Amino acid sequence: MRSIPVADQRSGSGMGDAAMARARSTEDVVVGDEIVRERLSARVVHWIVALTFFVCLFTGLPIWTPYLGFLAHLFGGLHVCRILHPWAGVAFAVASVFMFVQWVSQMKLTKADREFITPKGMLRYFQYRNEDADVGKYNGGQKLLFWAAALGTVGLLITGLVIWFPLEFPQWVREASYLLHDAAFSLFFAMIIGHIYLGTAAEPGTFRSMIRGTVTKSWARLHHPRWYREVTGEKAGG
Ligand code: HEM
C-alpha cells in the first residue's frame, strides 16, 4: 500500500495554523510543509452534499424495503421518513448544484485521464504502479466520480419528482421512474462507498484535505505530481 511518513502527515503547529488560516479563502498555495488544497467554502459545500446524501439514504431505505425498516427509528418513524425524504432530496440536489459549479472547471477529462480510467489504468492504480507524472489536481477516477455524481443527481431528482407527484404523470412514466430511482441510488451508494474508502483508509493523508483543507507536500508529490509542480514551481524530476 502506498503510504507517506507519519511525520509528514502532521504539521508543525505554528505553520499548520497559518496553513489552515490561508485555507479559509485560498487554495493551491504552499504554506511551509503544507499545500492548501480545498478552501473553506468548497469543504462546507462538500459536507452539506455528504450530509444530505446520507439523510436521503437513511430515510429512503426504510421506504424501499421493510427489511431496513428499523432505520426509520432514527427519524421518528416511517411517516416522518416519507415526508423528510423528498425534501432532503431537494436539499441534496441544490447543494450538488453548488458543488458542480465550484469544481466543474477543474474536472475536464484530459487524454491522460481517459487512459487512467481504462481497466488497465485502474488496475495499475489499485496495484499502486501508476507512476504517472502527469496527474494534476484531480486524477481520472476523481473526475469520473464528479461527472457520475452530477448525472446520478439529475436522474434521482427527475425520477424523484415523478414519484413525489404521481398524478401528474402517465403510468409508464411512474413505473419507469421507480425502477430508475432504485437503480440510480444503488449505483450511487456503491460509488460513494468506494469514494469514502479511497478518501480515508486507502490513502492516508487525503481526508485532511476535506477537514483542514491542506495536504502535505509529500502527499501531493506522490498522488498528484503535476499539481505539486504547478503549485510549488518545482521542475519534473526535481
Ligand atoms: C462521509 C462521506 C464522504 C467522505 C469521507 C468524503 C471524502 C472526500 C475527500 C477526502 C475528498 C478530497 C479528495 C482529494 O482531495 O483528493 C473528497 C472529494 C470529493 N467528494 Fe467526497 N466524501 C464523502 C461523501 C461524498 C458524497 C456523498 C459525494 C457526492 C454525492 C462526494 C463527492 C465528492 C467529489 C465530487 C469530490 C471531488 C473529487 C474527488 O476528490 O473525488 N463526496 N471527498
Boltz pocket constraint, residues with backbone or C-beta under 6 A from the ligand:
constraints:
  - pocket:
      binder: B
      contacts: [[A, 37], [A, 46], [A, 49], [A, 50], [A, 53], [A, 137], [A, 138], [A, 141], [A, 142], [A, 143], [A, 145], [A, 146], [A, 149], [A, 192], [A, 195], [A, 196], [A, 199], [A, 200], [A, 206], [A, 207], [A, 208], [A, 209], [A, 210]]
      max_distance: 6.0
